[in-house]
Amino acid sequence: MRSGTSTGAQVAEANYAKSDADFASKLEGALQELSETKYWFDLLIEVGTVKPTELKALVAELEELTAIIATVVGKKRRAKIVAKV
């Protein structure tokens, strides 16, 4: 539960970042939490606590959030590199 809810907190915190690097860092923290949540989902499925179909929608949302946040972080990091050139 913590890793799943921490993602939202990390994103909310990123909205008040002190710099672009801080913003990217907080979003990278959100990506780490999403990765941990995926681990727990996989473990729940593996040990038979839940069926894969029961988590299908949540896994799809997790993957969508991961893709969105990774894209934002990547663009922010690339913009910083371009600005230095």
C-alpha positions, 0 to 999 in steps of 0.5 A: 500500500505504501509504495502505491500511495507514495507515487502520488505524494512524490508527484505532488511534491515535484510540483513544488520543486526548487529546481529542474533537477529537484523536479526530475529527482522527485519524479525519479522517486515516483518511478522507483515507487511504481517499480516497487508496486509492480514488484508487489503486484507480481509477488501477489500473483506469483504466490497465488494471493490474487489472480492476474485478471484481478490486477490487470487494470491496476497493472495497466494503469501502473504501466501507463503512469510509468511511461508518462513519468519516464517521458517527463523525466527524460524530456526534463533531463534532455532540456537540461543537456541542451541548455548546457550546449 
